Amino acid sequence: MFTGIVEEVGQVCSIVNMGDKARLVIQAKRVVEGTALGDSINIDGVCQTVTAVDSSTFAVDTLAESLKKTTLGRLRAGSSVNLERALRADSRMGGHFVQGHVSCTVRIQRLETTGNNVYLEVEIPEDQLRYCVPEGSIALDGISLTIARISGNVITVNIIPATLEATSLGHKQTGDSMNLETDIIGRYVERLLSVGAAKGPEPQPNREAAKVPPLSFERLRELGY
Protein backbone atom coordinates (compact mmCIF):
# COMPACT_ATOMS: atom_id res chain seq x y z
CA MET A 1 0.00 0.00 0.00
CA PHE A 2 1.22 3.50 -0.88
CA THR A 3 0.08 7.11 -0.45
CA GLY A 4 0.79 8.67 -3.83
CA ILE A 5 3.31 11.05 -2.27
CA VAL A 6 6.38 10.60 -4.48
CA GLU A 7 9.61 10.34 -2.49
CA GLU A 8 11.97 10.97 -5.37
CA VAL A 9 12.40 10.80 -9.13
CA GLY A 10 14.72 7.98 -10.13
CA GLN A 11 16.38 7.21 -13.44
CA VAL A 12 16.29 3.95 -15.36
CA CYS A 13 19.87 2.65 -15.72
CA SER A 14 19.15 -0.41 -17.81
CA ILE A 15 16.42 -2.74 -19.03
CA VAL A 16 17.23 -6.38 -19.72
CA ASN A 17 14.67 -8.51 -21.55
CA MET A 18 14.32 -11.94 -19.94
CA GLY A 19 11.76 -13.75 -22.08
CA ASP A 20 8.37 -13.17 -20.47
CA LYS A 21 9.69 -10.46 -18.15
CA ALA A 22 12.20 -7.64 -18.01
CA ARG A 23 14.69 -6.63 -15.34
CA LEU A 24 14.65 -2.89 -14.63
CA VAL A 25 17.63 -1.38 -12.82
CA ILE A 26 16.87 2.05 -11.39
CA GLN A 27 19.22 4.60 -9.89
CA ALA A 28 17.90 6.22 -6.71
CA LYS A 29 19.09 7.78 -3.48
CA ARG A 30 16.31 7.97 -0.94
CA VAL A 31 14.21 4.88 -1.64
CA VAL A 32 17.18 2.50 -1.38
CA GLU A 33 17.68 3.53 2.26
CA GLY A 34 16.47 0.68 4.44
CA THR A 35 15.16 -1.24 1.43
CA ALA A 36 15.65 -5.02 1.43
CA LEU A 37 15.03 -7.83 -1.03
CA GLY A 38 11.31 -8.53 -1.35
CA ASP A 39 10.23 -5.00 -0.40
CA SER A 40 7.66 -3.18 -2.54
CA ILE A 41 8.40 0.05 -4.40
CA ASN A 42 5.89 1.99 -6.48
CA ILE A 43 7.42 2.79 -9.88
CA ASP A 44 5.32 5.28 -11.88
CA GLY A 45 2.23 3.93 -10.13
CA VAL A 46 3.08 0.24 -10.52
CA CYS A 47 3.82 -1.84 -7.41
CA GLN A 48 7.02 -3.84 -7.98
CA THR A 49 9.08 -6.21 -5.83
CA VAL A 50 12.76 -5.48 -5.23
CA THR A 51 14.99 -8.31 -6.50
CA ALA A 52 18.37 -6.61 -5.97
CA VAL A 53 19.53 -3.49 -4.14
CA ASP A 54 22.73 -1.65 -3.31
CA SER A 55 23.65 1.84 -2.08
CA SER A 56 22.58 3.62 -5.27
CA THR A 57 20.42 1.29 -7.37
CA PHE A 58 17.70 -1.32 -7.08
CA ALA A 59 16.29 -3.84 -9.54
CA VAL A 60 12.83 -5.28 -10.15
CA ASP A 61 11.64 -8.05 -12.45
CA THR A 62 8.59 -6.74 -14.29
CA LEU A 63 6.25 -9.46 -15.59
CA ALA A 64 4.65 -9.56 -19.03
CA GLU A 65 1.22 -8.37 -17.86
CA SER A 66 2.70 -5.25 -16.25
CA LEU A 67 4.83 -4.54 -19.31
CA LYS A 68 1.75 -4.80 -21.53
CA LYS A 69 -0.83 -2.99 -19.38
CA THR A 70 1.29 -0.14 -18.00
CA THR A 71 3.85 2.34 -19.26
CA LEU A 72 6.72 0.30 -17.76
CA GLY A 73 6.98 -1.53 -21.07
CA ARG A 74 7.79 1.78 -22.79
CA LEU A 75 10.62 2.83 -20.48
CA ARG A 76 14.11 3.25 -21.84
CA ALA A 77 17.53 3.76 -20.27
CA GLY A 78 17.54 7.35 -19.00
CA SER A 79 13.77 7.54 -18.42
CA SER A 80 12.67 9.37 -15.27
CA VAL A 81 10.32 7.49 -12.94
CA ASN A 82 8.39 8.40 -9.80
CA LEU A 83 9.36 6.30 -6.78
CA GLU A 84 7.69 5.63 -3.45
CA ARG A 85 8.39 2.98 -0.85
CA ALA A 86 5.50 1.06 0.71
CA LEU A 87 3.56 2.85 3.46
CA ARG A 88 4.66 2.18 7.03
CA ALA A 89 2.05 1.76 9.76
CA ASP A 90 3.55 4.66 11.74
CA SER A 91 3.66 7.09 8.78
CA ARG A 92 1.43 10.10 8.14
CA MET A 93 -1.16 9.54 5.41
CA GLY A 94 -0.32 12.48 3.16
CA GLY A 95 -2.14 11.45 -0.01
CA HIS A 96 -4.71 8.66 -0.35
CA PHE A 97 -4.69 4.86 -0.37
CA VAL A 98 -2.84 3.74 -3.51
CA GLN A 99 -2.33 0.05 -4.24
CA GLY A 100 0.01 0.30 -7.17
CA HIS A 101 -2.46 -1.74 -9.25
CA VAL A 102 -2.91 0.23 -12.46
CA SER A 103 -6.49 0.48 -13.80
CA CYS A 104 -5.39 1.49 -17.31
CA THR A 105 -3.16 3.93 -19.17
CA VAL A 106 -4.43 7.36 -20.26
CA ARG A 107 -3.08 10.07 -22.55
CA ILE A 108 -2.44 13.69 -21.63
CA GLN A 109 -4.87 15.88 -23.56
CA ARG A 110 -3.58 19.19 -22.21
CA LEU A 111 -0.73 20.30 -19.97
CA GLU A 112 -0.76 24.04 -19.53
CA THR A 113 0.85 26.50 -17.15
CA THR A 114 -1.12 29.63 -16.26
CA GLY A 115 0.71 31.82 -13.78
CA ASN A 116 1.45 29.60 -10.77
CA ASN A 117 -1.15 27.03 -11.82
CA VAL A 118 -0.49 23.93 -13.91
CA TYR A 119 -3.53 22.22 -15.42
CA LEU A 120 -3.35 18.62 -16.55
CA GLU A 121 -6.19 17.05 -18.53
CA VAL A 122 -6.49 13.34 -19.30
CA GLU A 123 -9.23 11.40 -21.08
CA ILE A 124 -10.66 8.60 -18.96
CA PRO A 125 -12.19 5.41 -20.42
CA GLU A 126 -15.93 5.06 -19.77
CA ASP A 127 -15.50 2.01 -17.53
CA GLN A 128 -13.17 3.97 -15.22
CA LEU A 129 -14.93 7.33 -15.32
CA ARG A 130 -17.61 6.24 -12.83
CA TYR A 131 -14.95 6.02 -10.10
CA CYS A 132 -13.95 9.68 -10.61
CA VAL A 133 -15.72 12.44 -8.67
CA PRO A 134 -14.96 16.16 -8.38
CA GLU A 135 -12.64 16.81 -5.41
CA GLY A 136 -11.98 13.05 -5.29
CA SER A 137 -8.57 11.40 -5.56
CA ILE A 138 -6.83 9.61 -8.40
CA ALA A 139 -3.26 8.47 -8.95
CA LEU A 140 -1.43 9.31 -12.18
CA ASP A 141 2.02 7.70 -12.53
CA GLY A 142 1.85 7.05 -8.80
CA ILE A 143 1.11 10.69 -7.90
CA SER A 144 -1.86 11.35 -5.64
CA LEU A 145 -3.89 14.13 -7.30
CA THR A 146 -7.23 15.81 -6.65
CA ILE A 147 -9.79 16.05 -9.45
CA ALA A 148 -10.64 19.71 -10.03
CA ARG A 149 -13.42 19.11 -12.57
CA ILE A 150 -14.93 16.59 -14.95
CA SER A 151 -16.19 17.50 -18.42
CA GLY A 152 -17.52 14.58 -20.41
CA ASN A 153 -14.86 11.92 -20.12
CA VAL A 154 -12.02 14.39 -19.50
CA ILE A 155 -10.82 15.12 -15.99
CA THR A 156 -8.71 18.11 -14.99
CA VAL A 157 -6.28 18.26 -12.09
CA ASN A 158 -4.63 21.42 -10.83
CA ILE A 159 -0.99 20.72 -9.93
CA ILE A 160 0.86 22.80 -7.38
CA PRO A 161 4.46 23.85 -8.17
CA ALA A 162 5.85 21.64 -5.38
CA THR A 163 4.32 18.52 -6.98
CA LEU A 164 5.61 19.56 -10.39
CA GLU A 165 9.15 19.89 -9.04
CA ALA A 166 9.10 16.70 -6.93
CA THR A 167 7.78 14.35 -9.63
CA SER A 168 8.32 13.46 -13.28
CA LEU A 169 5.45 15.74 -14.34
CA GLY A 170 7.99 18.37 -15.31
CA HIS A 171 9.14 16.04 -18.12
CA LYS A 172 5.64 15.27 -19.45
CA GLN A 173 4.15 16.57 -22.69
CA THR A 174 0.77 16.53 -24.38
CA GLY A 175 0.20 13.07 -25.86
CA ASP A 176 2.31 11.22 -23.29
CA SER A 177 0.79 8.17 -21.61
CA MET A 178 0.35 7.88 -17.84
CA ASN A 179 -0.67 5.06 -15.52
CA LEU A 180 -4.07 5.62 -13.93
CA GLU A 181 -5.28 4.09 -10.68
CA THR A 182 -8.77 5.06 -9.57
CA ASP A 183 -9.72 5.33 -5.91
CA ILE A 184 -10.11 1.86 -4.39
CA ILE A 185 -12.92 3.00 -2.06
CA GLY A 186 -15.31 3.62 -4.95
CA ARG A 187 -14.48 0.23 -6.47
CA TYR A 188 -15.16 -1.58 -3.21
CA VAL A 189 -18.49 0.22 -2.76
CA GLU A 190 -19.55 -0.70 -6.30
CA ARG A 191 -18.59 -4.33 -5.75
CA LEU A 192 -20.50 -4.59 -2.47
CA LEU A 193 -23.61 -3.02 -4.00
CA SER A 194 -23.49 -5.23 -7.10
CA VAL A 195 -23.12 -8.42 -5.05
CA GLY A 196 -26.02 -7.39 -2.80
CA ALA A 197 -28.22 -6.64 -5.83
CA ALA A 198 -27.37 -9.97 -7.46
CA LYS A 199 -28.30 -11.93 -4.34
CA GLY A 200 -31.57 -10.07 -3.96
CA PRO A 201 -33.18 -8.92 -0.72
CA GLU A 202 -32.81 -11.05 2.37
CA PRO A 203 -35.87 -13.31 2.93
CA GLN A 204 -38.24 -11.91 5.50
CA PRO A 205 -39.59 -14.20 8.24
CA ASN A 206 -43.27 -15.17 8.14
CA ARG A 207 -44.43 -13.04 10.99
CA GLU A 208 -47.91 -14.61 11.13
CA ALA A 209 -46.52 -18.16 11.32
CA ALA A 210 -43.99 -17.15 13.92
CA LYS A 211 -46.46 -15.13 15.98
CA VAL A 212 -46.32 -16.09 19.67
CA PRO A 213 -49.26 -15.42 22.03
CA PRO A 214 -48.57 -12.86 24.75
CA LEU A 215 -47.38 -14.25 28.09
CA SER A 216 -50.12 -14.35 30.79
CA PHE A 217 -51.13 -16.41 33.85
CA GLU A 218 -53.56 -18.37 31.67
CA ARG A 219 -50.82 -19.09 29.13
CA LEU A 220 -48.46 -20.24 31.91
CA ARG A 221 -51.15 -22.66 33.19
CA GLU A 222 -51.56 -24.04 29.65
CA LEU A 223 -47.84 -24.70 29.57
CA GLY A 224 -47.99 -26.58 32.88
CA TYR A 225 -46.56 -23.96 35.22
C-alpha positions in Angstrom: 0.0 0.0 0.0 1.2 3.5 -0.9 0.1 7.1 -0.4 0.8 8.7 -3.8 3.3 11.1 -2.3 6.4 10.6 -4.5 9.6 10.3 -2.5 12.0 11.0 -5.4 12.4 10.8 -9.1 14.7 8.0 -10.1 16.4 7.2 -13.4 16.3 3.9 -15.4 19.9 2.6 -15.7 19.2 -0.4 -17.8 16.4 -2.7 -19.0 17.2 -6.4 -19.7 14.7 -8.5 -21.6 14.3 -11.9 -19.9 11.8 -13.7 -22.1 8.4 -13.2 -20.5 9.7 -10.5 -18.2 12.2 -7.6 -18.0 14.7 -6.6 -15.3 14.6 -2.9 -14.6 17.6 -1.4 -12.8 16.9 2.1 -11.4 19.2 4.6 -9.9 17.9 6.2 -6.7 19.1 7.8 -3.5 16.3 8.0 -0.9 14.2 4.9 -1.6 17.2 2.5 -1.4 17.7 3.5 2.3 16.5 0.7 4.4 15.2 -1.2 1.4 15.7 -5.0 1.4 15.0 -7.8 -1.0 11.3 -8.5 -1.3 10.2 -5.0 -0.4 7.7 -3.2 -2.5 8.4 0.0 -4.4 5.9 2.0 -6.5 7.4 2.8 -9.9 5.3 5.3 -11.9 2.2 3.9 -10.1 3.1 0.2 -10.5 3.8 -1.8 -7.4 7.0 -3.8 -8.0 9.1 -6.2 -5.8 12.8 -5.5 -5.2 15.0 -8.3 -6.5 18.4 -6.6 -6.0 19.5 -3.5 -4.1 22.7 -1.7 -3.3 23.6 1.8 -2.1 22.6 3.6 -5.3 20.4 1.3 -7.4 17.7 -1.3 -7.1 16.3 -3.8 -9.5 12.8 -5.3 -10.2 11.6 -8.1 -12.5 8.6 -6.7 -14.3 6.3 -9.5 -15.6 4.7 -9.6 -19.0 1.2 -8.4 -17.9 2.7 -5.2 -16.2 4.8 -4.5 -19.3 1.7 -4.8 -21.5 -0.8 -3.0 -19.4 1.3 -0.1 -18.0 3.9 2.3 -19.3 6.7 0.3 -17.8 7.0 -1.5 -21.1 7.8 1.8 -22.8 10.6 2.8 -20.5 14.1 3.3 -21.8 17.5 3.8 -20.3 17.5 7.4 -19.0 13.8 7.5 -18.4 12.7 9.4 -15.3 10.3 7.5 -12.9 8.4 8.4 -9.8 9.4 6.3 -6.8 7.7 5.6 -3.4 8.4 3.0 -0.9 5.5 1.1 0.7 3.6 2.8 3.5 4.7 2.2 7.0 2.1 1.8 9.8 3.5 4.7 11.7 3.7 7.1 8.8 1.4 10.1 8.1 -1.2 9.5 5.4 -0.3 12.5 3.2 -2.1 11.5 0.0 -4.7 8.7 -0.3 -4.7 4.9 -0.4 -2.8 3.7 -3.5 -2.3 0.1 -4.2 0.0 0.3 -7.2 -2.5 -1.7 -9.3 -2.9 0.2 -12.5 -6.5 0.5 -13.8 -5.4 1.5 -17.3 -3.2 3.9 -19.2 -4.4 7.4 -20.3 -3.1 10.1 -22.5 -2.4 13.7 -21.6 -4.9 15.9 -23.6 -3.6 19.2 -22.2 -0.7 20.3 -20.0 -0.8 24.0 -19.5 0.9 26.5 -17.1 -1.1 29.6 -16.3 0.7 31.8 -13.8 1.4 29.6 -10.8 -1.2 27.0 -11.8 -0.5 23.9 -13.9 -3.5 22.2 -15.4 -3.3 18.6 -16.5 -6.2 17.0 -18.5 -6.5 13.3 -19.3 -9.2 11.4 -21.1 -10.7 8.6 -19.0 -12.2 5.4 -20.4 -15.9 5.1 -19.8 -15.5 2.0 -17.5 -13.2 4.0 -15.2 -14.9 7.3 -15.3 -17.6 6.2 -12.8 -15.0 6.0 -10.1 -13.9 9.7 -10.6 -15.7 12.4 -8.7 -15.0 16.2 -8.4 -12.6 16.8 -5.4 -12.0 13.0 -5.3 -8.6 11.4 -5.6 -6.8 9.6 -8.4 -3.3 8.5 -9.0 -1.4 9.3 -12.2 2.0 7.7 -12.5 1.8 7.1 -8.8 1.1 10.7 -7.9 -1.9 11.4 -5.6 -3.9 14.1 -7.3 -7.2 15.8 -6.6 -9.8 16.1 -9.5 -10.6 19.7 -10.0 -13.4 19.1 -12.6 -14.9 16.6 -15.0 -16.2 17.5 -18.4 -17.5 14.6 -20.4 -14.9 11.9 -20.1 -12.0 14.4 -19.5 -10.8 15.1 -16.0 -8.7 18.1 -15.0 -6.3 18.3 -12.1 -4.6 21.4 -10.8 -1.0 20.7 -9.9 0.9 22.8 -7.4 4.5 23.8 -8.2 5.8 21.6 -5.4 4.3 18.5 -7.0 5.6 19.6 -10.4 9.1 19.9 -9.0 9.1 16.7 -6.9 7.8 14.4 -9.6 8.3 13.5 -13.3 5.5 15.7 -14.3 8.0 18.4 -15.3 9.1 16.0 -18.1 5.6 15.3 -19.5 4.2 16.6 -22.7 0.8 16.5 -24.4 0.2 13.1 -25.9 2.3 11.2 -23.3 0.8 8.2 -21.6 0.3 7.9 -17.8 -0.7 5.1 -15.5 -4.1 5.6 -13.9 -5.3 4.1 -10.7 -8.8 5.1 -9.6 -9.7 5.3 -5.9 -10.1 1.9 -4.4 -12.9 3.0 -2.1 -15.3 3.6 -4.9 -14.5 0.2 -6.5 -15.2 -1.6 -3.2 -18.5 0.2 -2.8 -19.6 -0.7 -6.3 -18.6 -4.3 -5.7 -20.5 -4.6 -2.5 -23.6 -3.0 -4.0 -23.5 -5.2 -7.1 -23.1 -8.4 -5.0 -26.0 -7.4 -2.8 -28.2 -6.6 -5.8 -27.4 -10.0 -7.5 -28.3 -11.9 -4.3 -31.6 -10.1 -4.0 -33.2 -8.9 -0.7 -32.8 -11.0 2.4 -35.9 -13.3 2.9 -38.2 -11.9 5.5 -39.6 -14.2 8.2 -43.3 -15.2 8.1 -44.4 -13.0 11.0 -47.9 -14.6 11.1 -46.5 -18.2 11.3 -44.0 -17.2 13.9 -46.5 -15.1 16.0 -46.3 -16.1 19.7 -49.3 -15.4 22.0 -48.6 -12.9 24.7 -47.4 -14.2 28.1 -50.1 -14.3 30.8 -51.1 -16.4 33.8 -53.6 -18.4 31.7 -50.8 -19.1 29.1 -48.5 -20.2 31.9 -51.2 -22.7 33.2 -51.6 -24.0 29.7 -47.8 -24.7 29.6 -48.0 -26.6 32.9 -46.6 -24.0 35.2 
